[in-house]
Amino acid sequence: MLAAVLTAGLAGGCDRRVPDSAPADIPSETTSASAPTASSADTARAALPPDSVAAAGFVVTAQGERTGDVLQVQRLVVRRAGLSEPVQVIDGLQTETPWPPDAPGLEAVDMNFDGHVDLRLIEFRTAGPNTPWRHWLYDPGSARFVASEALDALSPTRFDAERRVVIVDWRDGAARHGRDAYAWQDGALQRATIGP
């Protein structure tokens, strides 16, 4: 039953975090989090290091220094599931990503509703609710994850796959807050109107 629930969730493009113990070959000063393919819930679970997320077809490893529950991510290394050689390295990152054992700051979710899993990473935790994220959309033509400045600018984002909209819940002080919605049109985000 559990395997069926996990498999259904992974097929739907949502992330699944699987805490496990760290492999012995990872140095203590460096922490990694990987996102493997979801071909089998049991196989994926056994192959994942701590704080992992699932991304169809790829293993995405966040590399950086850990200080308590914060991972200072320097790069994301993308590999095809089952292969050791990277197919892409997203370098030059300098994040202060919250990374507690049960909720890593790297997520795999279909952010543009095209059927391909994309990536997002918390840039740093704010004192308030407006948490900034970095976003990468999967481009099937190049088989690479491409930075999305449009989504970065809207952060904090959440994704409503049923209505196919990107929702931004924002707060500007104690009394001013709201929700904006955007829809993808010809590869660009346009303001949208949605119901409650």
PyMOL commands that set and color helices and strands:
alter all, ss='L'
color gray80, all
select helices_A, chain A and resi 2-11+41-47+149-154
alter helices_A, ss='H'
color red, helices_A
select strands_A, chain A and resi 30-33+58-67+70-80+86-90+97-98+106-109+118-122+133-139+144-147+157-160+165-171+177-185+188-192
alter strands_A, ss='S'
color yellow, strands_A
deselect
rebuild
show_as cartoon
